[in-house]
């Protein structure tokens, strides 16, 4: 969720319906201001790409990519509540920068290769490359800690759980239970309030999970949630546009990106389901314009809503009114895909990657039994922290339904046929296709991506 292509200022600006989207990717000028000026970045890029091209040339070719966690800059440190061994001192939660390059591989395709990792965003921070042994392993673990600490609070909790809850609450406030949109969306909204009401306090309350697991603790969690409010807008529900804005839509330079490719496969099915379902009840644009319950739904959700209940959902950049079936289909598609597809990507990978603590720890330590620059298991969290992390991330294994499995629960037989036909298509056509795609990835030494296999995608937010 954080990788971006590095671009020269203004490069990649595109027009959409007469409006500028803004710059694509991560601006090189801004990134360069945070990089250690004594490190030979051009030399490291040339080594990674096995070329004599300049760094600027590689950027112009779209070959440089970076992880940059601006929201994690200068995070306060909390006390270590799980390890009181006097030989061990917990690291601060840092804001590292990781640089990658798109390089041709033995299969004749490009792949991302690591260039270097700067341990924090400040220009005097240490920088390590794959040639640096134990320090390189520590640098990679440092990135892992920041990535999961950022992703689970900002991308997962703020941009999905908190962003989508108003949609599901206002759905019940404004639509009758017999309204066709309520009949459909209730299955995607099902029980979102449960993890939000009971699970979130266990994360953010003093002395609970975030205090126990991360060096930024409860205080840092609250800061991240507050800072993420400005970016948790309706715009983030547009998967394709978000990928374009990050500069990751070029399949030649980034051929291996299962989140993008498998996601668009599922998104196409969601698009088709919604178009057919909406057309069943709305014959033309006028029918959309005359739907008073839909009008109330939009008005209450949008930050720009008017009247007594207008704007109570406070969803930034969400329309307070629409005038066409096309706009309605876009909204319903994005609600469903964000609650199902996007949440799946953020939630379920945790079980595979974070349950094994040495792959994705939540803390690192200096230890008197380990020399500077060396890696040892003594650098990792102790058994108490590890048990808490394994228990917490293990919750991500729970699924209670599968995408579009609810057709037989619909009262309208025509609607039931639409949902059932697409559920069958996902099961019989898309699922084998993605499984075959994963086999090919495995044959090419790439990681498989099981998360968008249809049977593993729930209808909504469940954990």
N, C-alpha and C positions, 0 to 999 in steps of 0.2 A: 504493500500500500504506500510505500515511501519512495521507491525508486523513481528517479526522473532523469530524462536526457538533459545533458548540459548544453545550453545554447548561448550564442552571443545575444546581447540585449536586443529585443525586437524580432529576432529571427523566429520564424515559425508562426508569426501572427496570421490568423485566418479570419475570413469574413463569414458570418452566419446570419442569414436573413438581414443583411445590411448593417450588422453590428459587429464590432471587433470583439473577438474572444479574449484578446489579451495575449501576452507572451506565453509561449509553449515551454514547458520544462523548467529547468533551474538556470537562472541567469549566471553566466560565467563571471561577470564582474562582481556580483554579490558573493558568489562562492569563493572567488580568489581572495577577497578581502579577509576571509576567515582562515585561509590556508597558511601553513608555516612557510615563510618566505625563504628559509635556509634549506628546505628540502628540495631536491631536484625533481620536481613533478614531471617536467618534460622527459627527462631521462627514464623515469619510472614508466611513463606511458609508452615510450619507444620500446622499452624492454618487454612490456606486456603485449604489445602489438607486433613485436619483431619487425620494426620499421624505422626509417630515418625521418619520417614525417614529423613536423612540428606538432606541439600540443594544440596550437590554434587550428592547424589543418585537420587534426583528428576531430576537434569540436565541430568544424565546418562540415565534415563528412557525417556527423551524427553518431560518432563512435564512442563518445564519452558519456558515462552515466554515473550518477552519484546518489548516495543516501545522505540526507541532511535533515536533522531533527530539530528545527528551529524552536519548537515549543519546549524542548528539553534543555535549552540553554540555561545555565546558572540555577539548576534545581537545588533547593535546600536539602541538607542531609538530616535524616532522622536518626535517633538512637537505634542501635542494633538490639532488637528484643529477643533474638533467638540464639545468639552466640556470645557468650561471656568469657571465652577462653582468652587469657591475657596475652597469649602468643599470637593472637590473630586480630587484625584491624581491617574492618570493612572498608572497601573502596567507596568513594563518592559515586553517585549516579551521574554519569558523564553524558555529553552530547557529541558523540564521535561523528566523523565524516568518512565515508567509505567511497573510494573511487573505483570504477570499473571501466573496461573497454570492450567493445564488440569486435571480436577477432574471428577470422576464418578458422574452421577446425578440419579434422581429417575426413569429415563427411562432406566437405565442400560448402558448409553453411557457417554462418556467424554464431558465436556464443559469447556470453559475458565472461570475461576473465578478470580476476582482481588485480588492481594496480597498487593501491596503498590504502592504509587506514590511519587517519589522524585521531588520536585518542580523545580529544575534546575539540570544541569548535574554536577555541582561542588560538591565535597564530603562534604562540610559543609552545603549543602542545607537541608531544613526541609523535613521530610518524614511523610506521613500520610497513614492510613489504613482505611478500612470501619468502624472502631470503633471510628473514630475521628469527627463524627458529621458534623458541619458546615465547618470545615477545609477539610474534605473529599470531600464535594461537591465543594468547591473552587478548590481543587486539580484536580478533574475531569474536571471542566471547563477550568482550566489551560491547561490540555492536549488537550481538544477540540480546544482551540484557536491555539495552536501550530500545531496540526494535520491539520487543515484546512488551516492555513497560509503556511505550508510546502507543502501540497498536491496540492494546486491550483497553486502554482508557479513552483515547481519542477516537480511533477508527471504529472500535467495537461498541464501547459503552455510550459515548457521546453521539456519534454519527449514526448509530443504529438504534440501540435501546431507547435512549432519551429522545432522539429525533422522531422516531416512529410511534411512540406511545400516544401523542396527541391525535394522530390519525385514527388510531383504534378506539380511543375514548370518544372522540367527536363522531365517529361512525355510529356509535350507539346513541349519541345525543340527538343526531339530526335525521337519521334514516329510520323508518319503521322496519320492523323485523321482516316484513314481506317485500321490502324494496329489493330489486334484483342485485344492486351493488352490495347491499348488506348481506344478502344471501350468499354471495361469493366471498367477499372480503372478510367475513367473520371467521372463516377457516384459516386465513392468513394472519389474522389478528389474535387468534385463539391463545389466551393465557399469557400475552406479553406482559400483563400487569404483575404476574406472579414473580418472575425473576427480578423485575424492576422494583417491586415492593419489598420482597423478602431477601433477594440476593444482593442487591446493590448495597444496602446497609452493612452487610457482612464484609463487603469490599472496603468501604470508605470510612467506617466508624473507627474511632481511635482504638488501637490495640488489636484490630482485626486484620484481614488478609494483607492489605497493602502495607500496613505498618510492619507486618511480620516478614513479608517477602522482598520488598524493595527498599533500597537506601533512601528513596525520596519519601517513602512512607505516606501517612494520611495527609500531611500538609501538601506534599507534592501532588498527590492525587487530586485534591480539591483545586489546586492551582491549574492543573491540566484540564480539568472539567470546565472551569471558568474560562480559560483561554480558548478552549475548543468551541465555545458557543458561537463565536463569530464565523467559524468555518463549517459548522454543522447546519448547512442550509439545504434547501430543496435541490440545489444543483448537484449535490454529491450523490443523489439517487440515479443519475444518468451514467450508467457504467461506461458506455462507449465514449461519451464526451470526456469523462474523467481520465480515461486512458489516453485520449488524444491530448488533453491538456498536460499530461505528464510526459508527452513525447514518446509514448511506447506503442504506437499503432503501426510502426513500420515493421512488417513481418520479415523483411530482408535483413535488417540489422538486429532484430530481436525475434528470431524464429521460434525459440522456445519460451513460451509464456502461456502456460495452461490456464491461468486465471482469465486471461483475455480470450483465448481461443475456445476453450470449453465453455466459458461463461457466455460468449456470444451465441454458441450453439443452443444453450438452454434459453437464452433471452429471446431467440427467434421463435421458440415454441410458445413462450409466455406471450409474446406479441400476437401470435396467431390466435391463441385462446381468447385473449382479451378482445381482439377485433371481432371475432365471431360472436362472443358473448354479448358485447355491447350492441352489436348490430341486431341481435335478437330482440332487444327492448327499445332501442333508439333508432327509428327509421331514418331520421335526417337530423341536421343541425338544429332545426327548430325544436325538436323533441328534447334536446339537451338544454336549450335555452329556457324551456318552459318547466323544467324539473325543479320545483321549489325546494325539495329536500336536498338535492345536489347543490343548489345555490347556497343553502344554509351551511352545508358541509364545507364548501370551499371558503365561504365568508368567515366562518369561525376559525378555520385552520390558518388562513393567511394573516401575516402580520399587518397587511394592509386592509383587512376586513373592516367594515363599518357597522354602525348600529350597536344595539345593546350587547350582543354577544360577539360582534365582529372582532376578529383578531385575537381571541383568547388562546388559540393554539400557538400563536407567536412563531409560525414557521416562516423563516426568512426566504424571500424570493419565490414564494408559492403564490399562484394567481388567486385573487379573491373572486374571480368570475371567469368563466370560459364560454365560448360561443359555438363550439363545433364538436362533432364526434371524434375528430382526429385528436383534439386536445384532451378529450375525456379518455380516449384509449391510451394516450401517452401517460396520463396521470395514474390510471389503474395499473398499467404495466410497470411503472416505476415503483409504485407502492408494493406490488407483489414481488418484484425482483429484489427489492432492497430487503424486505422481510425474509425472503427465502434464500436467494442466491448470494447476496452480499453477506448476510449473516452467516451462512454456511462457510464462506471463505475465511471469515474472521474467527469463527468459533471452533470448528471441528478439527482444524489443523493442530490445535493445541495438544490434543491427545497424543498425536504421533511425535511431535517435536519437543514438547515441554515436559512430558512425563519422564523422559530420559534426561536427568538433570545435567550430566556433563555436556550435552548438546546445547541446552538452553537454560543455564542457571539464571537466577534472579539477583544474585549477588556475587561479587568476587572479593578476595581477601589478600592482603599482605600477611605473610606468616613467617615467623622467625626461623622455621625449619626449611624455608625455601629461599634460595639465592635470588637476587634481583635479576630479572630478565628470564627466569626459568619458569616453566610450567610444572605444576604438581597437583595431585588431588587435594592437597592442603589449600590450594587457591579456591576451591569450590565451597559451596555452602555445606554446613554440617548436616548430620542426619535429621535434626529437628526441622530445619528449614526445608530440606529435601522432601521430607514426609508431607509437610504442609503444601509444598508446591505440587507434588504428585497427586495428593488428594483433591486439591483445588482444580488443577487442569484436567483431572480425570472426569470431571463433570461434563466436559465437552464431548464425551462419548455418547451422551444420551440423545436419542431421537424417538419421537412418538408418532410420527406419520411420514408420508412421502408426498412430494409435490403433486398436486392435482389428484389425490386419491379419494376425494370426497364427492365424486359425481353422484353416487347412489344416495347421498344424503340430501340432495337438492329436490325441492318439491316440483319444479317444472321439468317435465321429461325431456323437452328440447334442450334445456340448459344442461341437464344431466348427460345427454348424449354428447354435447360439445366437450364437457370436461372429461368424460370417460374415454372418448376417442383420442384426446390428446394425452391422457395418462397412458393409454395403450401404446401410442406412438413413442412416448418417452421410454417406455419399458422395452418395446420390441425393436425399435429402430435406433433411437439415440443412444441408449445404454450400450448395446453391442458395439456401436460405432466408437464411443469414447473408450470402452474397454480395449478395443483393437488399437486405438490411438495410444493408449498407455503401454501396450505391449511393444509398440514401435519405439516409444520413448525409452523404455527399458533396454531395448536392443541397441540403442544409440548412446547408452551410458547416461541418460538423463533420468532424473527422478520422475516417477509416475505421479499423477495427480488424481486421486480417487474422489475428491471432495465434491465434484460436480457430476459424478455418476448419479443418474436420476433417483435411484432408490435411496441414496444417502442424503438427498436434499429435503429437509422438512418444509412444510408449508410456511412456517413462520418462526418467530423467536421463541424458543422453548427453554434454553439454558443460557 
